[in-house]
């Protein structure tokens, strides 16, 4: 039994990209990890692991999330941490989008985290402990051409984390946002099929490369640790210097 065995963590969208890298790191640090994803095929790369609890869950469906959390807690104990990582987008100028597209983007990127956070937070508040980390986006902090609705949803998540940080500051529950810049993931590849955007961004990013999924798990692990117990309501950009604040 490691030091994190009594700290079960939920990671949404953990079957690929940034989410999968986060899951690997947390398993290595001894956390019991539930992965909520509609496609768990990517988890096969992790092999057999007693700490891994995969669930096929649509996070936009409140009752589906409630059922999965109940099963996870039966197997691993009360949820200690949540990593809101799942997300989706397709690059389009706002004037060329339609309402059905808005709904899909907002349901996945805003309503999904609202559902999971609402349910997980209830137990954290009862126990008086917890950590919530949302993988937002620099699009929600500084904007991003072609991602108006996605930016709005991610900006909403950043505001949600700050508000909950205030509401639960005396319960030893912290809320922080990590904002990736452009990152080499399957989602980015689907948006940039020609590769031209990748080339332009590499020239614009001071560190001259896109982010990699492995650039983010260390910060997630830090926010989950006791070392970060006095840090809450913060928004951290991880973008190779493309965006800076302060």
N, C-alpha and C positions, 0 to 999 in steps of 0.2 A: 504494500500500500504506500504510494508516494504522497508527497505533501499536498498534491492537488486532487487526490482521489475523491474527496468530499466536496468538490466544486464542479458539479456538472454544468456543461456549457452547450448552448444551442448555437449552431451556425447555419444561417439560411443561405441557400445557393452555394452549398459547399462541395458540389460535385465537379466543378471545373474552375479554371482561372484563379483569380485571387482567393475565392472561397476555398478551393481545394488546397492551396498553399497554406492558408490559415489552419485548416483542419489538420494537415500534416504536422504543423508546428505545435498545436495544442495537444495532439496525441503524444508527441515526443516529450512534452512537458508533463505528461501524466494526467491530463484532464479527461474525464468521461465526456465524450462529444456526441451530441445528436446532430445529424445533418438533415435539414429540411430542404428537399429539392424535388422537382418533378421528374428529374432524370438522374438516377443514382448510379448509372453505369460507370461514371468516372471514378467512383469509390472503389471499384474493383482493383485499381492500381495500388491501393493501400494494403491489400491482402487481408488475412484474418487478424482482427484486433479486438480483444475483449472490451476495450474502452470505446469502440466505435458503434454508434447506434443510428443506422440510416433509416429515414422515413420518407416515403413518397408523399409529399404534402404540397397542396396548393395554398400558399400563404395568403392569397387573396380571399380565401374562404375561412371565416372565423371559426366555425365549428370543426373544420379539419385540423386547424392549428390546435384547438383546445384538446381534441382527442389525442393528437401526437404528443403534446406536452404531458398529458396524464400518463400515457404509456411510458414515456421516457422517465418520468419521476418515479414510477413504480419500479423500474429497473435500476435506476442510478441514484435516486434521491432528489431532494428539492433543487430546482434550477438555481444556480449561483450567477451564471453569466449568460449574456445574449450578444451575439454578433450579427447585426442586421447587414447582411452582405448581398442578398439577392437583388438583382436589378436587370433592367432591359431597356433598350432604346433602338431607334433607327433614325439616322440623320436625315432631316427634312427641314426646309425652310418653313417657318410657322404658317405663312399664308398658304402653303401647299398641303397642310395637314387637315385632317377631318376629325369630327367628334369621336368616332370609334377609336381612332388612334390615340387621342387624348386619354380616353377612358382606359385603354390598355396600359399606357405608360404610367398613369396615375395609380391604377390599381396595383401594379407590380411594385412601383418605386415608392409609393406613399401609403396606400391602404395596407399593403402587405406588412411593412414594418409597424404600422399602427396596430394591426391585429396581433402580431407576435409580441410586441412590447407590452401591450395592454394585458395580455394573458400572463406572460412571464413576470411582469412587474407586480402583479397581485401577490404572488407567492414571495417574491423578494421583500415586499413591504411587510408581509406577515412575519418574516424571519428577521427583518432588520439588517439585511446584508444583500449586496449584489453589485454587479457591474454590467453596464450596457454600452456597447460600442457600435456605432453605425458607420458603415462604409458609405459615406456620402459621395461627393464629387466636387472638384474645383468648379465644375459647371454650375453648381448650386451656390458657389461663393463669389465667383467673378463673371459668370455667364459663359456661354459657348455657342457660337453661331451654328445653326442647324439643330440645336438641342433645346429649344425654348421650353417645351413641356417637361422634358427630363430635368432641365435646370430648375424649373419651378418646383417639381416634386422633391428634388434633392435639397433645395433651399428650405423646403418645408421640414425635411428630416433634421437639418441643422438646427432650425428653430425649435423643433420638438425636443431635441436633446438638451438644449439650453433651458427650456422651460421645465422639463422634468428634473433637471439638475437642481433647480431652485426648489421645486416642490418636495424633493426627497433628500435634501442636503443633510438633514439631521437623522437619517435612517441608515447611514453607511451604504448608500446606493449611489454610485457615480454614473454619469452619462457623458460620453465624449464622442466626437465625430472625427473620422479620418477621411480626408479628401484626396483621393488619388488624382493625379494628372493623367494625361493620355498613357494608356497601359497596353502592352502587347498581350491581349487576351482573345479568345474566340469571338467575343462580342465586338471588339475593335476590328478584327479581321473581317467580320461580316459587314461592317460599315464601310471599311476602306478596301474594297475588293481590288482596286487598281494599284494600291500601294503608294499612290502619289501623296496622300495625306500623311502617311508615315514618313516619307522623305521630307516633307515641309516641316513637320513637327520636330524631327531630329535636328534640323537646322535652327529651329527657334528655341529649343530647350538648352539652357546653358551647359548641362552635363552631356549633351549631344546623344541622347538615346531616349527611347520611350521607357516608361516604367516596366518592371517585370513583376509577375505575381509574388515573387519572393521578396520584393521590397517592402511588403506591408505586414507580414505576420509578426515580426519582432515588436512593432509598435502595439499591435493588438495584445500580444502576450504581456507587454509592459502595463497597459491599461488594466488588464485583468489581475495583475499582481498587487501585492501589498505595497510595493514601492510607489504605486500611483494612487494610494488611498486618499490623498489630499488634492487630487486633480479632478475637477469636474466642470462640465459646461464648456469644454474647450473644443476648438476646431483646428485640426492640424493638417496642413497641406503637405502632401508627399508628391512632388512633381519635378524633381531634378532642377529646381530653380525657375521653372516656367512661370509660376505665380508666387509672389512673395507678399507677406503682410507684416504688420507690426510697426 
